[in-house]
Amino acid sequence: MRLAQLDGPMIETPRLILRQWRRDDIAPYTAMLADPATARFITVDGKPVDDEMTGWRHTVVMAGHWAIHGAGMFAVEERESGTFVGRVGPWFPPGWPDFEVGWAIAKDARGKGYASEAARAAIDWAFAHFEIAQVIHCIDRENLASQGVARRLGAARGREIELFGHIADMWVTTREAWTPRNKA
């Protein structure tokens, strides 16, 4: 058996490839979600993923978002090594506050600017393919690293939201403000 392959877009940046999910992503994505500092901000319950079945479920949710909505978070890999480094891209399940472009980078790949680089590409792609006035970034108030990425992208802190039972901030990147300055 194999994880279905979607014929979706692939985006290349100077150092990264944003692509569709594949079976080979299950193990590294599960490992990424097993890190308590990562899980704290991106799993629904804030708890690390510690088994293969739960990791598989998280992976098929990412692939399924593409199948159902025609867009979703991309699996992100380093161009040079082919190593899985995270997930970045659109996210808008039912009940979500707006069309989000989110990011999560594996522990070993942090501090290299990958979140900003991939998010810029994903925001470009979202504005090119959807008639939306803005994208949002739902960021926990304690997630200082993601707040820094949002600032580098030129996003503005917007309203307060409830995210998985606690208060977070909705950062906003408007189409109008998305200029070449933000892409540099």
TIRO-2110 file (N, C-alpha, C; in Angstrom, 1 decimal):
// TIRO-2110
0.8, -1.2, 0.0, N, 1, A
0.0, 0.0, 0.0, CA, 1, A
0.9, 1.2, 0.0, C, 1, A
0.3, 2.3, -0.6, N, 2, A
1.1, 3.6, -0.6, CA, 2, A
0.2, 4.7, -0.4, C, 2, A
0.7, 5.8, 0.2, N, 3, A
0.0, 7.0, 0.4, CA, 3, A
-0.2, 7.6, -1.0, C, 3, A
-1.5, 8.0, -1.3, N, 4, A
-1.8, 8.6, -2.6, CA, 4, A
-1.0, 9.8, -2.9, C, 4, A
-0.6, 9.9, -4.1, N, 5, A
0.2, 11.1, -4.5, CA, 5, A
-0.7, 12.1, -5.3, C, 5, A
-0.8, 13.3, -4.8, N, 6, A
-1.5, 14.3, -5.5, CA, 6, A
-0.7, 15.0, -6.5, C, 6, A
-1.3, 15.4, -7.6, N, 7, A
-0.6, 16.1, -8.7, CA, 7, A
-0.7, 17.6, -8.4, C, 7, A
0.0, 18.0, -7.4, N, 8, A
-0.1, 19.4, -7.0, CA, 8, A
1.1, 20.2, -7.3, C, 8, A
1.1, 21.5, -6.9, N, 9, A
2.2, 22.3, -7.2, CA, 9, A
3.5, 22.0, -6.5, C, 9, A
4.6, 22.4, -7.0, N, 10, A
5.9, 22.3, -6.4, CA, 10, A
6.5, 23.7, -6.5, C, 10, A
7.0, 24.2, -5.5, N, 11, A
7.7, 25.6, -5.5, CA, 11, A
9.1, 25.4, -5.1, C, 11, A
10.0, 26.0, -5.8, N, 12, A
11.4, 26.0, -5.4, CA, 12, A
11.9, 27.4, -5.0, C, 12, A
12.6, 27.4, -3.9, N, 13, A
13.2, 28.7, -3.5, CA, 13, A
14.7, 28.4, -3.6, C, 13, A
15.5, 29.4, -3.3, N, 14, A
17.0, 29.2, -3.4, CA, 14, A
17.5, 28.0, -2.6, C, 14, A
16.9, 27.7, -1.4, N, 15, A
17.4, 26.6, -0.6, CA, 15, A
16.4, 25.4, -0.4, C, 15, A
15.1, 25.6, -0.8, N, 16, A
14.1, 24.7, -0.4, CA, 16, A
13.2, 24.3, -1.5, C, 16, A
12.5, 23.2, -1.3, N, 17, A
11.4, 22.7, -2.2, CA, 17, A
10.2, 22.6, -1.4, C, 17, A
9.1, 23.2, -1.8, N, 18, A
7.8, 23.0, -1.2, CA, 18, A
7.0, 22.1, -2.1, C, 18, A
6.5, 21.0, -1.6, N, 19, A
5.9, 20.0, -2.5, CA, 19, A
4.8, 19.3, -1.8, C, 19, A
4.2, 18.4, -2.5, N, 20, A
3.1, 17.5, -2.0, CA, 20, A
3.7, 16.5, -1.0, C, 20, A
2.9, 16.0, -0.1, N, 21, A
3.3, 15.1, 0.9, CA, 21, A
3.4, 13.7, 0.2, C, 21, A
4.3, 12.9, 0.8, N, 22, A
4.5, 11.5, 0.3, CA, 22, A
4.8, 10.6, 1.5, C, 22, A
4.7, 9.3, 1.2, N, 23, A
4.9, 8.3, 2.3, CA, 23, A
6.2, 8.5, 3.1, C, 23, A
7.2, 8.9, 2.4, N, 24, A
8.5, 9.1, 3.0, CA, 24, A
8.5, 10.2, 4.1, C, 24, A
7.5, 11.0, 4.1, N, 25, A
7.4, 12.1, 5.0, CA, 25, A
6.9, 11.7, 6.4, C, 25, A
6.2, 10.6, 6.4, N, 26, A
5.6, 10.1, 7.7, CA, 26, A
6.6, 10.1, 8.8, C, 26, A
7.7, 9.4, 8.7, N, 27, A
8.7, 9.2, 9.8, CA, 27, A
9.3, 10.5, 10.2, C, 27, A
9.8, 11.4, 9.3, N, 28, A
10.4, 12.6, 9.7, CA, 28, A
9.4, 13.6, 10.3, C, 28, A
8.1, 13.6, 9.8, N, 29, A
7.1, 14.5, 10.3, CA, 29, A
6.7, 14.0, 11.7, C, 29, A
6.6, 12.7, 11.9, N, 30, A
6.3, 12.1, 13.2, CA, 30, A
7.5, 12.5, 14.2, C, 30, A
8.7, 12.4, 13.8, N, 31, A
9.8, 12.8, 14.6, CA, 31, A
9.8, 14.3, 14.9, C, 31, A
9.4, 15.1, 14.0, N, 32, A
9.2, 16.6, 14.2, CA, 32, A
8.2, 16.8, 15.3, C, 32, A
7.1, 16.1, 15.2, N, 33, A
6.0, 16.3, 16.1, CA, 33, A
6.3, 15.7, 17.5, C, 33, A
7.3, 14.8, 17.6, N, 34, A
7.6, 14.2, 18.8, CA, 34, A
8.4, 15.2, 19.7, C, 34, A
8.9, 16.2, 19.1, N, 35, A
9.7, 17.2, 19.9, CA, 35, A
8.7, 18.1, 20.7, C, 35, A
8.8, 18.1, 22.0, N, 36, A
7.9, 18.8, 22.9, CA, 36, A
7.8, 20.3, 22.5, C, 36, A
8.9, 20.9, 22.2, N, 37, A
8.8, 22.3, 21.9, CA, 37, A
8.1, 22.6, 20.6, C, 37, A
8.1, 21.7, 19.6, N, 38, A
7.4, 21.8, 18.4, CA, 38, A
5.9, 21.5, 18.6, C, 38, A
5.6, 20.4, 19.3, N, 39, A
4.3, 20.0, 19.5, CA, 39, A
3.5, 21.0, 20.3, C, 39, A
4.1, 21.6, 21.2, N, 40, A
3.5, 22.6, 22.1, CA, 40, A
2.7, 23.6, 21.3, C, 40, A
3.2, 24.0, 20.1, N, 41, A
2.5, 25.0, 19.4, CA, 41, A
1.7, 24.6, 18.1, C, 41, A
1.9, 23.3, 17.7, N, 42, A
1.2, 22.9, 16.5, CA, 42, A
0.3, 21.7, 16.6, C, 42, A
0.3, 20.9, 17.7, N, 43, A
-0.6, 19.8, 17.8, CA, 43, A
-1.9, 20.4, 18.5, C, 43, A
-3.0, 19.8, 18.3, N, 44, A
-4.2, 20.3, 18.8, CA, 44, A
-4.2, 20.3, 20.4, C, 44, A
-3.6, 19.3, 21.0, N, 45, A
-3.6, 19.2, 22.4, CA, 45, A
-2.2, 19.7, 23.0, C, 45, A
-1.3, 20.1, 22.1, N, 46, A
0.0, 20.7, 22.6, CA, 46, A
0.9, 19.6, 23.1, C, 46, A
0.5, 18.3, 22.8, N, 47, A
1.4, 17.2, 23.3, CA, 47, A
2.2, 16.6, 22.2, C, 47, A
3.4, 16.1, 22.5, N, 48, A
4.2, 15.4, 21.5, CA, 48, A
3.5, 14.2, 20.9, C, 48, A
3.8, 13.9, 19.7, N, 49, A
3.3, 12.7, 19.0, CA, 49, A
4.3, 11.6, 19.3, C, 49, A
3.9, 10.5, 19.9, N, 50, A
4.9, 9.5, 20.3, CA, 50, A
4.7, 8.1, 19.7, C, 50, A
3.8, 8.1, 18.7, N, 51, A
3.7, 6.8, 18.1, CA, 51, A
3.4, 6.9, 16.6, C, 51, A
3.8, 5.9, 15.8, N, 52, A
3.7, 5.9, 14.4, CA, 52, A
2.3, 6.1, 13.8, C, 52, A
1.3, 5.6, 14.4, N, 53, A
-0.1, 5.7, 14.0, CA, 53, A
-0.5, 7.2, 14.1, C, 53, A
-0.2, 7.8, 15.2, N, 54, A
-0.6, 9.2, 15.3, CA, 54, A
0.2, 10.1, 14.3, C, 54, A
1.4, 9.8, 14.1, N, 55, A
2.2, 10.5, 13.1, CA, 55, A
1.6, 10.3, 11.7, C, 55, A
1.2, 9.1, 11.4, N, 56, A
0.6, 8.9, 10.1, CA, 56, A
-0.7, 9.7, 10.0, C, 56, A
-1.5, 9.7, 11.0, N, 57, A
-2.7, 10.5, 11.0, CA, 57, A
-2.4, 12.0, 10.7, C, 57, A
-1.5, 12.5, 11.4, N, 58, A
-1.1, 13.9, 11.2, CA, 58, A
-0.7, 14.2, 9.7, C, 58, A
0.1, 13.2, 9.2, N, 59, A
0.5, 13.4, 7.8, CA, 59, A
-0.6, 13.3, 6.8, C, 59, A
-1.5, 12.4, 7.0, N, 60, A
-2.7, 12.3, 6.1, CA, 60, A
-3.6, 13.4, 6.2, C, 60, A
-3.7, 14.1, 7.4, N, 61, A
-4.5, 15.3, 7.5, CA, 61, A
-3.9, 16.4, 6.6, C, 61, A
-2.5, 16.5, 6.6, N, 62, A
-1.9, 17.5, 5.7, CA, 62, A
-2.2, 17.2, 4.2, C, 62, A
-2.0, 15.9, 3.8, N, 63, A
-2.3, 15.5, 2.4, CA, 63, A
-3.8, 15.6, 2.1, C, 63, A
-4.6, 15.3, 3.1, N, 64, A
-6.1, 15.4, 2.9, CA, 64, A
-6.6, 16.8, 2.7, C, 64, A
-6.0, 17.7, 3.3, N, 65, A
-6.4, 19.1, 3.2, CA, 65, A
-6.2, 19.5, 1.7, C, 65, A
-5.1, 19.1, 1.1, N, 66, A
-4.9, 19.3, -0.4, CA, 66, A
-6.1, 18.6, -1.2, C, 66, A
-6.4, 17.4, -0.8, N, 67, A
-7.4, 16.6, -1.6, CA, 67, A
-8.7, 17.3, -1.5, C, 67, A
-9.1, 17.8, -0.3, N, 68, A
-10.4, 18.3, -0.1, CA, 68, A
-10.5, 19.8, -0.6, C, 68, A
-9.5, 20.6, -0.3, N, 69, A
-9.6, 22.0, -0.6, CA, 69, A
-8.8, 22.5, -1.8, C, 69, A
-7.9, 21.6, -2.4, N, 70, A
-7.1, 22.0, -3.5, CA, 70, A
-5.9, 22.9, -3.1, C, 70, A
-5.7, 22.9, -1.8, N, 71, A
-4.5, 23.7, -1.3, CA, 71, A
-4.3, 23.2, 0.1, C, 71, A
-3.1, 23.4, 0.6, N, 72, A
-2.8, 23.0, 1.9, CA, 72, A
-1.3, 23.3, 2.2, C, 72, A
-0.9, 22.9, 3.4, N, 73, A
0.5, 23.0, 3.8, CA, 73, A
1.4, 22.1, 2.9, C, 73, A
2.4, 22.7, 2.4, N, 74, A
3.4, 21.9, 1.7, CA, 74, A
4.4, 21.2, 2.6, C, 74, A
4.8, 20.0, 2.2, N, 75, A
6.0, 19.4, 2.8, CA, 75, A
7.2, 20.2, 2.3, C, 75, A
8.1, 20.5, 3.2, N, 76, A
9.3, 21.3, 2.9, CA, 76, A
10.5, 20.5, 3.0, C, 76, A
11.4, 20.5, 2.0, N, 77, A
12.7, 19.8, 2.1, CA, 77, A
13.8, 20.7, 1.6, C, 77, A
15.0, 20.5, 2.1, N, 78, A
16.2, 21.2, 1.6, CA, 78, A
16.4, 20.7, 0.2, C, 78, A
16.7, 21.7, -0.7, N, 79, A
17.0, 21.3, -2.1, CA, 79, A
18.3, 20.5, -2.2, C, 79, A
19.3, 20.9, -1.5, N, 80, A
20.6, 20.2, -1.6, CA, 80, A
20.6, 18.8, -1.1, C, 80, A
20.0, 18.6, 0.1, N, 81, A
20.1, 17.3, 0.7, CA, 81, A
18.8, 16.4, 0.5, C, 81, A
17.7, 17.0, 0.2, N, 82, A
16.4, 16.3, 0.1, CA, 82, A
15.8, 16.0, 1.5, C, 82, A
16.4, 16.5, 2.6, N, 83, A
15.9, 16.3, 3.9, CA, 83, A
14.6, 17.0, 4.2, C, 83, A
13.7, 16.3, 4.8, N, 84, A
12.4, 16.9, 5.2, CA, 84, A
12.7, 17.9, 6.4, C, 84, A
12.3, 19.2, 6.2, N, 85, A
12.5, 20.2, 7.3, CA, 85, A
11.3, 20.8, 7.9, C, 85, A
10.1, 20.5, 7.4, N, 86, A
8.9, 21.0, 8.0, CA, 86, A
7.7, 21.1, 7.1, C, 86, A
6.8, 21.9, 7.5, N, 87, A
5.6, 22.1, 6.7, CA, 87, A
5.3, 23.6, 6.7, C, 87, A
4.8, 24.1, 5.6, N, 88, A
4.5, 25.5, 5.4, CA, 88, A
3.5, 25.7, 4.4, C, 88, A
2.5, 26.6, 4.6, N, 89, A
1.5, 26.9, 3.6, CA, 89, A
0.1, 27.1, 4.1, C, 89, A
-0.8, 27.1, 3.1, N, 90, A
-2.2, 27.4, 3.4, CA, 90, A
-2.8, 26.4, 4.4, C, 90, A
-3.7, 26.9, 5.2, N, 91, A
-4.5, 26.1, 6.1, CA, 91, A
-5.8, 26.8, 6.4, C, 91, A
-6.9, 26.1, 6.0, N, 92, A
-8.2, 26.8, 6.2, CA, 92, A
-9.3, 25.7, 6.5, C, 92, A
-9.2, 24.9, 7.5, N, 93, A
-10.2, 23.9, 7.8, CA, 93, A
-11.5, 24.6, 8.3, C, 93, A
-12.6, 23.9, 8.3, N, 94, A
-13.8, 24.5, 8.8, CA, 94, A
-13.7, 25.1, 10.1, C, 94, A
-14.3, 26.3, 10.3, N, 95, A
-14.2, 27.0, 11.6, CA, 95, A
-13.0, 27.8, 11.8, C, 95, A
-12.0, 27.7, 10.9, N, 96, A
-10.7, 28.5, 11.1, CA, 96, A
-11.0, 29.9, 10.9, C, 96, A
-10.3, 30.8, 11.6, N, 97, A
-10.7, 32.3, 11.6, CA, 97, A
-10.6, 32.9, 10.2, C, 97, A
-9.7, 32.4, 9.3, N, 98, A
-9.5, 33.0, 8.0, CA, 98, A
-8.5, 32.1, 7.2, C, 98, A
-8.1, 32.5, 6.0, N, 99, A
-7.2, 31.8, 5.2, CA, 99, A
-5.8, 32.0, 5.8, C, 99, A
-5.2, 30.9, 6.4, N, 100, A
-3.9, 31.1, 7.0, CA, 100, A
-2.8, 30.6, 6.1, C, 100, A
-1.7, 31.2, 6.2, N, 101, A
-0.4, 30.6, 5.8, CA, 101, A
0.4, 30.4, 7.1, C, 101, A
0.6, 29.1, 7.4, N, 102, A
1.3, 28.8, 8.6, CA, 102, A
2.7, 28.1, 8.4, C, 102, A
3.4, 27.9, 9.4, N, 103, A
4.7, 27.3, 9.3, CA, 103, A
5.1, 26.5, 10.5, C, 103, A
5.9, 25.5, 10.3, N, 104, A
6.5, 24.7, 11.4, CA, 104, A
7.7, 24.1, 10.8, C, 104, A
8.8, 24.3, 11.5, N, 105, A
10.1, 23.8, 11.0, CA, 105, A
10.7, 22.8, 12.1, C, 105, A
11.2, 21.7, 11.6, N, 106, A
11.8, 20.7, 12.5, CA, 106, A
13.0, 21.3, 13.3, C, 106, A
13.1, 20.8, 14.5, N, 107, A
14.1, 21.3, 15.5, CA, 107, A
15.5, 21.5, 14.9, C, 107, A
16.0, 20.5, 14.2, N, 108, A
17.3, 20.5, 13.6, CA, 108, A
17.5, 21.5, 12.5, C, 108, A
16.4, 22.0, 11.9, N, 109, A
16.5, 22.9, 10.8, CA, 109, A
16.2, 24.3, 11.2, C, 109, A
15.9, 24.6, 12.4, N, 110, A
15.6, 25.9, 12.9, CA, 110, A
16.8, 26.8, 12.9, C, 110, A
16.6, 28.1, 12.8, N, 111, A
17.7, 29.1, 12.9, CA, 111, A
18.4, 29.3, 11.6, C, 111, A
17.8, 28.8, 10.5, N, 112, A
18.5, 29.0, 9.2, CA, 112, A
17.7, 29.8, 8.3, C, 112, A
16.5, 30.4, 8.8, N, 113, A
15.7, 31.2, 7.9, CA, 113, A
14.7, 30.5, 7.0, C, 113, A
14.6, 29.1, 7.2, N, 114, A
13.7, 28.3, 6.4, CA, 114, A
12.3, 28.7, 6.5, C, 114, A
11.8, 29.0, 7.7, N, 115, A
10.4, 29.4, 7.9, CA, 115, A
10.1, 30.6, 7.1, C, 115, A
10.9, 31.6, 7.2, N, 116, A
10.6, 32.9, 6.4, CA, 116, A
10.7, 32.7, 4.9, C, 116, A
11.7, 31.9, 4.5, N, 117, A
11.9, 31.6, 3.0, CA, 117, A
10.7, 30.9, 2.5, C, 117, A
10.3, 29.8, 3.2, N, 118, A
9.2, 29.0, 2.7, CA, 118, A
7.9, 29.8, 2.8, C, 118, A
7.7, 30.5, 3.8, N, 119, A
6.4, 31.3, 4.0, CA, 119, A
6.3, 32.3, 2.9, C, 119, A
7.4, 33.0, 2.6, N, 120, A
7.3, 34.0, 1.5, CA, 120, A
6.8, 33.3, 0.2, C, 120, A
7.4, 32.2, -0.1, N, 121, A
7.0, 31.5, -1.3, CA, 121, A
5.5, 31.0, -1.2, C, 121, A
5.1, 30.6, -0.1, N, 122, A
3.7, 30.1, 0.1, CA, 122, A
2.7, 31.3, 0.0, C, 122, A
3.1, 32.4, 0.6, N, 123, A
2.2, 33.6, 0.5, CA, 123, A
2.1, 34.1, -1.0, C, 123, A
3.3, 34.1, -1.7, N, 124, A
3.2, 34.4, -3.1, CA, 124, A
2.3, 33.5, -3.8, C, 124, A
2.4, 32.2, -3.6, N, 125, A
1.5, 31.2, -4.2, CA, 125, A
0.1, 31.4, -3.9, C, 125, A
-0.2, 31.7, -2.6, N, 126, A
-1.6, 31.9, -2.2, CA, 126, A
-2.2, 33.1, -2.8, C, 126, A
-1.5, 34.2, -2.8, N, 127, A
-2.1, 35.4, -3.5, CA, 127, A
-2.2, 35.2, -5.0, C, 127, A
-1.4, 34.5, -5.6, N, 128, A
-1.4, 34.2, -7.0, CA, 128, A
-2.6, 33.3, -7.4, C, 128, A
-3.0, 32.4, -6.5, N, 129, A
-4.0, 31.4, -6.8, CA, 129, A
-5.4, 31.6, -6.1, C, 129, A
-5.5, 32.5, -5.2, N, 130, A
-6.8, 32.7, -4.5, CA, 130, A
-7.1, 34.2, -4.5, C, 130, A
-8.4, 34.5, -4.7, N, 131, A
-8.8, 35.9, -4.6, CA, 131, A
-9.1, 36.2, -3.2, C, 131, A
-8.1, 36.5, -2.4, N, 132, A
-8.2, 36.8, -1.0, CA, 132, A
-7.5, 38.1, -0.8, C, 132, A
-8.0, 38.8, 0.2, N, 133, A
-7.5, 40.2, 0.5, CA, 133, A
-6.3, 40.0, 1.5, C, 133, A
-6.2, 38.9, 2.2, N, 134, A
-5.2, 38.8, 3.2, CA, 134, A
-5.0, 37.3, 3.5, C, 134, A
-3.9, 37.0, 4.2, N, 135, A
-3.6, 35.7, 4.8, CA, 135, A
-3.3, 36.0, 6.3, C, 135, A
-3.7, 35.1, 7.1, N, 136, A
-3.4, 35.3, 8.5, CA, 136, A
-2.4, 34.3, 9.0, C, 136, A
-1.9, 34.5, 10.2, N, 137, A
-0.9, 33.6, 10.8, CA, 137, A
-1.3, 33.5, 12.3, C, 137, A
-1.9, 32.4, 12.7, N, 138, A
-2.3, 32.2, 14.1, CA, 138, A
-1.1, 31.8, 14.9, C, 138, A
-0.8, 32.7, 15.9, N, 139, A
0.5, 32.4, 16.6, CA, 139, A
0.2, 32.5, 18.1, C, 139, A
0.6, 31.5, 18.8, N, 140, A
0.5, 31.5, 20.3, CA, 140, A
1.3, 32.6, 20.8, C, 140, A
0.8, 33.3, 21.9, N, 141, A
1.5, 34.4, 22.4, CA, 141, A
2.9, 34.1, 23.0, C, 141, A
3.2, 32.8, 23.3, N, 142, A
4.5, 32.5, 23.8, CA, 142, A
5.4, 32.0, 22.7, C, 142, A
4.9, 31.9, 21.5, N, 143, A
5.8, 31.5, 20.4, CA, 143, A
6.5, 32.6, 19.8, C, 143, A
7.6, 33.0, 20.4, N, 144, A
8.4, 34.2, 20.0, CA, 144, A
9.0, 34.0, 18.7, C, 144, A
9.5, 32.8, 18.4, N, 145, A
10.1, 32.5, 17.1, CA, 145, A
9.2, 32.8, 15.9, C, 145, A
7.9, 32.3, 16.0, N, 146, A
7.0, 32.5, 15.0, CA, 146, A
6.5, 34.0, 14.9, C, 146, A
6.5, 34.7, 16.0, N, 147, A
6.2, 36.1, 16.0, CA, 147, A
7.3, 36.8, 15.2, C, 147, A
8.6, 36.4, 15.4, N, 148, A
9.7, 37.0, 14.6, CA, 148, A
9.5, 36.7, 13.1, C, 148, A
9.1, 35.5, 12.8, N, 149, A
8.9, 35.2, 11.3, CA, 149, A
7.8, 36.1, 10.8, C, 149, A
6.7, 36.3, 11.5, N, 150, A
5.6, 37.1, 11.1, CA, 150, A
6.1, 38.5, 10.9, C, 150, A
6.9, 39.0, 11.8, N, 151, A
7.4, 40.4, 11.6, CA, 151, A
8.3, 40.5, 10.4, C, 151, A
9.2, 39.5, 10.1, N, 152, A
10.0, 39.5, 9.0, CA, 152, A
9.2, 39.5, 7.7, C, 152, A
8.1, 38.9, 7.7, N, 153, A
7.2, 38.8, 6.6, CA, 153, A
6.4, 40.1, 6.4, C, 153, A
6.5, 41.0, 7.3, N, 154, A
5.7, 42.3, 7.2, CA, 154, A
4.3, 42.2, 7.8, C, 154, A
4.0, 41.1, 8.5, N, 155, A
2.6, 40.9, 9.0, CA, 155, A
2.4, 41.9, 10.2, C, 155, A
1.2, 42.2, 10.4, N, 156, A
0.8, 43.1, 11.6, CA, 156, A
0.0, 42.2, 12.6, C, 156, A
0.3, 42.5, 13.8, N, 157, A
-0.5, 41.8, 14.9, CA, 157, A
-1.9, 42.3, 14.8, C, 157, A
-2.8, 41.4, 14.7, N, 158, A
-4.2, 41.7, 14.6, CA, 158, A
-5.0, 41.4, 15.9, C, 158, A
-6.1, 40.9, 15.7, N, 159, A
-7.0, 40.6, 16.9, CA, 159, A
-6.6, 39.4, 17.6, C, 159, A
-7.1, 39.3, 18.8, N, 160, A
-6.9, 38.2, 19.7, CA, 160, A
-7.9, 37.1, 19.3, C, 160, A
-7.5, 35.8, 19.3, N, 161, A
-8.3, 34.7, 19.0, CA, 161, A
-8.2, 33.6, 20.0, C, 161, A
-9.1, 32.7, 20.0, N, 162, A
-9.0, 31.5, 20.8, CA, 162, A
-8.5, 30.4, 19.9, C, 162, A
-7.4, 29.7, 20.2, N, 163, A
-6.9, 28.7, 19.4, CA, 163, A
-6.6, 27.5, 20.3, C, 163, A
-7.4, 26.4, 20.0, N, 164, A
-7.3, 25.2, 20.8, CA, 164, A
-7.4, 25.4, 22.3, C, 164, A
-8.3, 26.3, 22.7, N, 165, A
-8.6, 26.5, 24.1, CA, 165, A
-7.8, 27.5, 24.8, C, 165, A
-6.9, 28.2, 24.1, N, 166, A
-6.2, 29.3, 24.8, CA, 166, A
-6.1, 30.5, 23.8, C, 166, A
-5.6, 31.6, 24.4, N, 167, A
-5.6, 32.8, 23.6, CA, 167, A
-4.3, 32.9, 22.8, C, 167, A
-4.5, 33.3, 21.5, N, 168, A
-3.4, 33.5, 20.6, CA, 168, A
-3.6, 34.8, 19.9, C, 168, A
-2.7, 35.2, 19.0, N, 169, A
-2.9, 36.4, 18.2, CA, 169, A
-3.0, 36.0, 16.8, C, 169, A
-3.8, 36.7, 16.0, N, 170, A
-4.0, 36.6, 14.6, CA, 170, A
-3.2, 37.7, 13.9, C, 170, A
-2.0, 37.3, 13.3, N, 171, A
-1.2, 38.2, 12.6, CA, 171, A
-1.8, 38.3, 11.2, C, 171, A
-1.6, 39.4, 10.5, N, 172, A
-2.3, 39.6, 9.2, CA, 172, A
-1.2, 40.1, 8.2, C, 172, A
-1.2, 39.5, 7.0, N, 173, A
-0.5, 39.9, 5.9, CA, 173, A
-1.5, 40.2, 4.8, C, 173, A
-1.6, 41.5, 4.4, N, 174, A
-2.6, 41.9, 3.4, CA, 174, A
-2.0, 41.8, 2.0, C, 174, A
-2.8, 41.5, 1.1, N, 175, A
-2.4, 41.5, -0.3, CA, 175, A
-1.8, 42.9, -0.7, C, 175, A
-2.4, 43.9, -0.2, N, 176, A
-2.0, 45.3, -0.5, CA, 176, A
-0.6, 45.6, 0.0, C, 176, A
-0.3, 45.1, 1.2, N, 177, A
1.0, 45.3, 1.8, CA, 177, A
2.1, 44.3, 1.3, C, 177, A
1.7, 43.3, 0.6, N, 178, A
2.6, 42.3, 0.2, CA, 178, A
3.4, 42.8, -1.0, C, 178, A
4.5, 43.5, -0.8, N, 179, A
5.2, 44.2, -1.8, CA, 179, A
6.6, 43.5, -2.0, C, 179, A
7.3, 43.9, -3.0, N, 180, A
8.7, 43.3, -3.2, CA, 180, A
9.6, 43.5, -1.9, C, 180, A
9.3, 44.5, -1.1, N, 181, A
10.1, 44.7, 0.1, CA, 181, A
9.9, 43.5, 1.0, C, 181, A
8.7, 43.0, 1.1, N, 182, A
8.5, 41.8, 2.0, CA, 182, A
9.1, 40.5, 1.4, C, 182, A
9.4, 40.5, 0.1, N, 183, A
9.9, 39.3, -0.5, CA, 183, A
11.4, 39.2, -0.5, C, 183, A
12.0, 40.3, -0.1, N, 184, A
13.5, 40.4, -0.2, CA, 184, A
14.1, 39.5, 0.8, C, 184, A
END
